[in-house]
Amino acid sequence: MTDDLSFEPLTRETVSAQIRAQLLHRINVGELERGTRLPSERDLADQFHVARTSVREALQGLVSLGIVERRGNRSYVAEHLPELAMAAPDADKRFVVELFETRRVLEVPIAELAAARATPAQRAAVREVAGRFERDMPIDEFRQLDREFHTLIAAASANPLLVELYGKVLDRLFRSETFDSLLSSEPNRAQVQAIVAQSVDAHRRIAAAFDAADPAAMSAAAAHHLDAVERHMVDDLV
């Protein structure tokens, strides 16, 4: 059924979201019907003119959405598709909005509690991590340090349930293929570096409020940081 089905090669450095977009389009318009076996990773990589790792990431994204199923080592369009099979660019931005909405609900109150409850040792640890941020640091290094920074602050809230819940949100963020695609895309390089630079400044303000044991300033700094990053990711990245 799929022998005569072909895909358009990508015309710029690709991310898996672009591959996912084409696959989703073919599914949404019925060219790839429910239960249809997808071409192999090798065949898709040849048609898209990309490495197989990019195809694998795109397929994994569709698996996580319930649109594609794995049967053995082959991929099939799901027999029972979810009601919302989202087009990739809009879906990516929607995911960003939803994740930052979730972070805002949890992270701002956690930051306020942490500023009030932190021990001197915890304030010193956050101060040390904040001092390692650099405005021109590579995105991978920034993200690794960013997670350490936010994890330390969450621990200082002294609420194990909140820490556990927030840890799951951070896992969703730092293991997200959507975020990886947006942040590693070549067309987004300049915008991502600007986000890093602005985030470094924001982290220093957060750390200063934390070190000063000022819950109100901590809450305001955390909220401002989340609002700014979300705005740039939604408005500036492609």
Steps between C-alpha positions, in 0.01 A plus 500: 500500500789736574730403209404806294496740795784751498600791718659831419869539593567770755655810353681631807673346798228293652368430841281206583197728533511567124498129426217451745305778330509324162405166650214658694374672186491171309312340788254788536412505129461121491799413280628294792192319629443355845693177541728575204860389539737794462808484281811383682727750674755446225248572224370810676854625561577459129185686395544784749876513432580486872672272748301210639530647849283795395236264361514292817443810715205607284339157522553491875319832525204353313508192722480721809194674351329166438501553122756231417535156656804272516451138405827319530753714318249661261276804536130517414237773499289436811169321444331736744635849449470759777238766437769765467769419243681832518698659217859524614583873515177586680531192719855589597401852601191371681720264697729789594203702626359206697834417658570858603148531636572193714838635607340831597242328722770302682824690471396843623353379833793260544744788446317707761510218755865430424602859557337495841615154612845443354792421727826697478661201328223489238533872432874456456447209259261702280734797512787277379298355212376845397861614478573236238249635247646690205298701250678344200504140621383224259138398534584143611720626783239757597222243519706268718583782741143631481360170626749493786405856594124439508537164676701660782239772546213251503675292766524809719118522512518218759184341358580149368169466316550825312860402423385166358226657290729773372765241418255333263438832327876552460531148355232587247688817411854366477406174326267668255575430134291808417724728704813334365379557144418866557822577685734308268353618170757690293254779400440565871867529597511879548166512680598212729825672594302813583269293722805355676647845563172637635444189711844529655414855610166376635666217691732748667201708611328189633817396684535847653142493632556146630824598671328801658218279635245726328193289405320785321801587284561131437143444383511804272837404351390142432173609338674761284756242385238243400290760318801625302627158395152383397444816296829463314451130432149550365558823307861469380579134437396312186 
